[in-house]
Each structure stands twice: as structure tokens, then as C-alpha cells.
């Protein structure tokens, strides 16, 4: 049995110190050890995208990483997208306006990917948005409303955050 | 009573918490002192368990138990009940919760490992050694009834589970006298549900030792409670079944599974909560799905393109067991004759066992099968007579004004299948206008200049929705003035809570944000059914409508007695009962009225008033409400690679009165994309020994945003007379005709080559084969066959 490793990282702006088994997936660490259950596990093989988080500002599949690999990193999960005062981000609000979520299971991952896109490029076109959304599997919505929601935010403000 | 919210594009009350990542799905539930479980599942498709050895597993630190069937008692060893028994089931076979001797599909549960966490449980499960004696395997339903076929079950005399028939009129005479008779062989394979959240079960023994709460990622907690109590021979009062947030269902989560028996038995034995979560591989192997249905059919028509009769024989892959009875294959017969007025029908469908996971409805259930068969035949007749594909449909539709229309079919109880309302022609006309159908030729020419072949296809459908008998709602005004609506309805993303909130808001003069809706808990409302067949908005919506109306009337009556005026003089505005005319400040808050009726010690309630500003309704739903519509799809085919792109898609949809256009359009969009998956991407592949070769998303393709064109949706509303909302279901109409529309478009794109398609899914290699050989591609890749099920590309 492997010895737990000490890791130190930042999650949604908060410093976290923990001891984890080497084989513990980052997704399980976030969900079980930090009680941040907003990140979901849909396939465990990196395709569906439900587990997507921001790792040092870049979208990453938390089901394909070990928690020890996040040592020294900054993680943002869906729980970190709303504003300080708890207000939903522009993108989150647009998702509701456009009915871009139904069961909500894939939604956190999609929000992370689109937030990252809108942070990096404030006015992406429909094709670019569609390309980012195609990194996620959604069985409920048919994707169209997600693309409309992101386009609406792109038209409105630069960074998608409140 | 004003309808300010119902019918409007009200944002969902479910959204804020889900957007924040505050959903509570099965794996998110806090279970103090809970243990995690992993199943040991059969790795062969058919065999006898000769020996098992769990000693290494049990010795692993962190493992609390490894349970085989005999460890959990008789309830783990006897056959599970069938959700819907049927007299035509010749072999009503279901599995025992844990296999004792025979296993009949890869993935069948044999043992449960319980440990401190899932990592350890999986380590231990891998250490459980099982020795099998393999038995012959049958995987191809098309030859499962051959005398030489292997038997899916040891000791069975054959693989026939049932033979179902549907007929009306005199098909033999119709065919004998027909000008045109065409035969076709049609094969269709659908696939799995692939909700992004897999299944899951958590069983929590009651703190007082009296019973157990079963949390399940299910579409039907009431069905689970009923069947589990019956199976365990328990009073239902000892069992509470609850669905938490559920990340998609699409049909297979409405089945009563072995895991829903084994996990609670283990929890009771250990005296601790136990949770099991399905991983994606298990979803591929052990969650029900839909597979092959194959038909030899004929259509008879006259020289003007009038369809006269359809007859044929089909075979349906039931998988190894029939936990859902024959509801799935029956639902592939009911939809005949579709939106067309036929004189005769004669169909026979053999339902056969195979050594694969059982099949049960996936979005659309059997309706997409029936629709594909009907619509391919209609296209064939059109082509044979040189008629436009849209025009032939128009000629054969049940005409507007002919409703209610008895199709000729009868239900099991002998009553007539009737379409309650509809305007099929209006849907077709509107779809053709929006699709620019008349201008298609120019688009075809332009595409050819780009080196691709563009085609257009039409498919129309009818769907029986809103089935009864009921789905309950309690509407209760709380002493703080907020409304609590409790519904038996289970949701997996449809937005039922929003519909109910809209209805309550309209009735009680409040805004939907002031309505809290809780659902899917057998402990909270006495009776319920389940979410399937596009029924909940109609059934639960009607109950909410009725209950809220009673609450409104009671509030007005109480206020009237307190204000000493007539009820008719009063109305409700912003949560306050006020006079219609006169000073507004002499009104009474709903909160106050609710508090009054909650009871004050020693003070009787006003005369003639029962406790509570609340009402419960189970709106009786009798006949189904008939939804319908037309889809028009355009595809572009690259003749060099066989790649097919869906480039345009129009839906005109009639679900009666639209309760919330955001939600209805969302259901249609999701349904269409699922249908695109069925048409071009999704296929479960097994090898000849019954091993699933599709077990991850590299091997099984789901449609992504890159595959989807802009989908245009418009509505026709013909209200249903069968419920107070005039509404019809909208959950599956997007899927039902999609494969037919796309394959029709594909054929149209490749007319010059004479390429034809009588099956789905259609893959690029099929397109290449059809183009080069100018033939009709009919066969879904056989599960038993050379190449281990892998497709070979023609030409190397």
C-alpha cells in the first residue's frame, strides 16, 4: 500500500493542504476530500468532459489526473465561477436564459470550458464556440442552447464573469 | 384566473443550484458512516458458475464484506418480478439479483464487495476468482429461432419470449387487389441511454431500525418501492424510495434492477449505509439498452400513391431477460399506421432471447423502429410512382377535421386506438415552408459544385403521449406564504418543477420563485407511477392545475367568510386576497389564511373548513394525447469518403398547448440530436461470444456539437381534449422520426447511384459500399460474424 503524499494547492482561491494516495484521482479528491461535488464524473476516460476544471487557467480533465499532479497548482471548479457575493456569472445567467442545461450533470464542465474561452477571447464566433462545446458530451440539450448562451455573453461583456 | 406564467418562456426554478454545482446527485449524497460497493460481474455471456473464491478479496484491508447470493438470503436468490407482466410472455424469465449458477450476459451481477471506498472495493472485486463452465451463446436475434440456434438459457427449449401481433382489416385481400406491391427488409439498431450520470443506488437503514430508505438514480421510485417490497415480502411502509437529482434517464433508469435489491440487502446486513455508483463501463454492460429489430415487410398501394396496407414479420432482440415484460416491442407495434389512413395491417413480431444485457425502452422506445419502417415504405412507394416524397405523405395523412380518428388498432383491453387531435398537413406545410423545400434543387446544384452530394428527406410521425393513470401533486400554502408543491413525478432534467411552479403561480397570484417543488419521494406522496412515454408534464401538470384551483377556491372562500363578502368579489394579487374593486389594503395574505388553517391550540377551525390551505390531486388521465409532427433533414455526403454531415434540420411539432416554449424546444433539440446519433453514430457491437466490443466512448460514438446543424423548431398547437391543460407530451417527439428523415435525405443525396438504405445506423463504409455497388444496404453489422464485429471498408 502506497504512502500518502502531502500536497499543497489552491482551490477556488483557497489554500488547501492535504495528504493523498498517489493513485487518487483529482476528481475524487475534489469531490470527496474537499466536498466540492459540483465537478462530476461521467466516463472516467476523458471523453465526456463532465469532470473539466481549470488547472492553472487551462481546462483539464480531472478524471485523467492524479491529485498529486495538482501539487502547487491553482484549481478552479464550478463552485468558483459565481462572484464573491454569490451572484451567478454572466455565462451562468445566460445558460438559464437560454435553457442551456437540463439535467445539469455535464453543465459544470461546459461552464468551465466556456468560461475559459470567454476569458481568453472576448468575442468568439459561433464556430469557435461550437468547437469548444464539442469537447463535451451532453445527452439532454442537443448543445444548441449552450452555443447561443455563449454567443449572447460574447456579445455582451468581455470576460463572462460578474 | 389569469395565465401569466403558463405558456410563457419562464426560466427554470431548477437552474440556480445546478449552475452553482450544488446539485445533489446520487454520488453527492452525504452518507455518514457510509460504505462504498463494487459489483463482481460475469465476464462471459453464457455459462455455469462452477466455483468461486473470495478469500483474497475478503482479506484485503478496508473490505467489510463480499456477498454472494446465498450470503444475502432467499431474496437475493429468487427471480425478480417483472414490471409489466403480459399473458403473451411464453418464457417470463428474469434474473435473480445475484447469479447463483447460470449467467446469461456479460455484466450480470454475481457478487457485491463492500469496502471503505470504491478504490478498495474495485481492488477486491478484481481479486474475486470465478470459474465458469462456458455454455453455447446466441447473439444474433435474426437466427435465434433457427432450430440449430444455441439457447440463451440452459434447459430452455427455444429462445422465443413472445410473439406479438397487430392487425386490422383484411390485409390478404388488400394485397391481392393492389396495383403496387413492394417488399423491403429493414434492420434497425438503436443503442444505449448514455445519460451522463450513470445509475446508482444508496441504501440507508432507518435510524430506528424500522426499515430502509433507498436512494436511486431512477425514473420511477414508486415502481421501485412497489416491486422491491413485493420481492422482499415487506410492508411497503418499511420502505421509502427517493430519487435525488438525476443526471438524465432516457428510459433505462425506469427499470427495476438487481442492484436495487442487492444494495439494500447488504446495507441491512451490515447495519450501515451502502452506496454503489455505476461507472461508464458498467453502463455499457449492465444497463438496459435497445438493440436490433429486423423486419420483412410489404406495402400495398394504388397507382395514385394511396397506401392501402402494410404487412410483415419482424424479430426483436430482448436480451437475456425480460424485466420490462414486452412493453418495448409492443411500443413498436402501437405506432402503426402512423399519421396515415390505412385500410389494413398485419404484423407479427417475434421477441427472442439472446445472451446480452436485457433491452428496454430508450428515448422513443419502439416508436422510432415503427416510424423508420413506415417512413421507408412510404418513400419506396413514392419513388416507385415518381411522386414527391412530401406529396405522398400529404395524400395519405388522416385529414384535418377527422379527429378523433380510430386507426383500426385496438389496445389490449379491446378499446380502440384513437388519435385525439392533430393537423398533420399543417405540420408538413409549415415544415416545408421553413425548410425551403421548394427551393432545394438549387442547394443540391450548389453543393455539387463543392464536390458533395446534398439530399433532403421528410419524415412524419404520430406519438401517443401523456399516458395515465395519474401522477400526483399536493399544493400547500405554508404559513410564511410560500407555496410547497409536492409531486410524485420524477425528473431527470425536463423541468417539471418549473411547469408546476408556473401553474401554481398563475392559480395563486404569486411568482414562480415563491414556489418550492419537491418530488419523487414515496415518503412524501402516497402514489405515483414514473417518468416514461412523454407523460409527466401532462399527468403531473394536470394534477397541479386541479390542486392549485382547489387551493385558490379555498383561499377565496375563507377570505370571503372573514371579510364578509362573496368569493366572486375577490381575487388574488401578489400573494394577497383582495377585493376586485375597492380598497386594496383590506385584503388578507395567503400566509395568514394558511396559518389560520394550520390550527391554533383550543380554537376550532372556521365552519366547513378542513385543515390546511392545501389540496392533493391525482388527475385521472384516460386516453392518451396524440402528439405529431414532421421533420425535414438535409445531408451532404462526401462520395469519396462516405462521410455524412447533417447540414439543415427543421422540426414542426404539435404537442398541443405549449406549457413553456423554452422547455419544449429543449426537449425537441435533445431528442433530435439523440436521433442523429441513432441514424449515423450509435451501435452496440458484440463479438460472436457475446463480449461487448463497445465499452467506451472511443468505440461507441455519441453525437457532439460539431455534428449538429442549427435545428429550427416551430409549433402547431392542436389542444388535447383529454386533460385540463390541453397539452401533449414533448419528450420523445424529437427522436422518433429523426433516423427516418436523415436516411431519407441520404438516399435522396445518392439517387444517381441508385444507393438505397433500409437500415440504421448508416456508417461511411455503408455509404461507400452503396455508391460503388449501387445497392440497398440493409444489414446492421451482425453480432455473430467474421472480423469480430469490426467493419471492413470496401476496397481495402
Contacts between the chains, C-beta under 8 A, distances in Angstrom:
chain1	res1	chain2	res2	distance
A	1	B	61	7.4
A	21	B	119	7.6
A	23	B	119	7.1
A	24	B	119	7.5
A	31	B	27	7.5
A	31	B	28	7.6
A	32	B	117	7.8
A	36	B	21	7.3
A	37	B	21	7.2
A	37	B	23	7.9
A	37	B	24	7.6
A	37	B	25	7.9
A	37	B	27	7.5
A	37	B	28	3.9
A	38	B	20	7.0
A	38	B	21	1.9
A	38	B	22	6.9
A	38	B	23	7.4
A	39	B	21	7.1
A	40	B	25	7.2
A	40	B	196	7.4
A	40	B	197	7.0
A	40	B	247	7.2
A	41	B	27	7.5
A	42	B	196	4.5
A	42	B	197	7.0
A	42	B	198	7.9
A	42	B	280	7.0
A	43	B	280	4.4
A	43	B	696	7.3
A	43	B	697	5.9
A	44	B	279	5.8
A	44	B	280	6.0
A	45	B	280	7.0
A	45	B	696	5.4
A	45	B	697	6.8
A	45	B	698	7.7
A	47	B	696	7.4
A	47	B	697	3.9
A	47	B	698	7.0
A	48	B	196	6.1
A	48	B	280	7.9
A	48	B	697	6.6
A	50	B	196	5.7
A	77	B	21	6.8
A	78	B	19	7.9
A	78	B	20	7.1
A	78	B	21	3.7
A	79	B	20	6.7
A	79	B	21	4.8
A	81	B	20	7.9
A	82	B	20	5.8
A	88	B	16	6.7
A	88	B	19	5.9
A	88	B	20	7.3
A	92	B	19	4.4
A	92	B	20	7.6
A	95	B	15	7.3
A	95	B	19	6.0
A	96	B	11	5.1
A	96	B	12	6.6
A	96	B	15	4.2
A	96	B	16	7.3
A	96	B	19	6.6
A	97	B	11	6.4
A	99	B	11	7.8
A	99	B	12	7.0
A	99	B	662	4.2
A	99	B	663	6.8
A	99	B	665	7.4
A	99	B	666	4.8
A	101	B	15	6.5
A	101	B	18	6.0
A	101	B	19	6.9
A	101	B	493	7.8
A	102	B	248	7.8
A	102	B	493	3.3
A	102	B	494	6.9
A	102	B	495	7.1
A	102	B	666	6.0
A	102	B	670	6.7
A	103	B	195	7.2
A	103	B	196	7.2
A	103	B	197	7.1
A	103	B	245	7.8
A	103	B	246	6.7
A	103	B	247	4.7
A	103	B	248	4.5
A	103	B	492	5.5
A	103	B	493	3.1
A	104	B	14	7.4
A	104	B	18	3.3
A	104	B	19	7.6
A	104	B	23	5.1
A	104	B	245	7.0
A	104	B	247	7.0
A	104	B	493	6.8
A	105	B	23	7.5
A	105	B	25	6.7
A	105	B	195	7.5
A	105	B	196	4.4
A	105	B	197	4.5
A	105	B	247	3.0
A	105	B	248	6.3
A	106	B	196	4.8
A	106	B	247	7.9
A	107	B	18	6.1
A	107	B	19	6.7
A	108	B	21	5.0
A	111	B	19	7.2
A	130	B	705	5.1
A	130	B	706	6.4
A	131	B	705	8.0
A	131	B	706	6.9
A	133	B	704	8.0
A	133	B	705	4.1
A	134	B	704	4.3
A	134	B	705	4.2
A	134	B	706	3.9
A	134	B	707	8.0
A	136	B	704	7.8
A	136	B	705	7.7
A	137	B	194	7.8
A	137	B	196	6.5
A	137	B	697	7.1
A	137	B	702	5.3
A	137	B	704	6.7
A	138	B	196	7.0
A	139	B	193	7.6
A	139	B	194	5.6
A	139	B	195	5.7
A	139	B	196	5.7
A	139	B	248	5.3
A	139	B	250	6.8
A	139	B	670	7.2
A	139	B	674	7.1
A	139	B	702	7.1
A	140	B	196	7.9
A	140	B	248	5.7
A	140	B	493	4.9
A	140	B	666	7.7
A	140	B	670	4.9
A	141	B	666	6.2
A	141	B	669	6.4
A	141	B	670	5.5
A	142	B	666	7.9
A	142	B	669	3.5
A	142	B	670	4.7
A	142	B	671	7.8
A	142	B	672	6.2
A	142	B	673	3.8
A	142	B	708	6.5
A	142	B	711	6.8
A	142	B	734	7.9
A	143	B	669	8.0
A	143	B	673	6.9
A	143	B	704	7.6
A	143	B	705	4.0
A	143	B	708	5.8
A	144	B	669	5.3
A	144	B	708	7.0
A	144	B	710	7.0
A	144	B	711	6.0
A	145	B	666	6.6
A	145	B	669	7.0
A	146	B	705	7.5
A	147	B	705	6.8
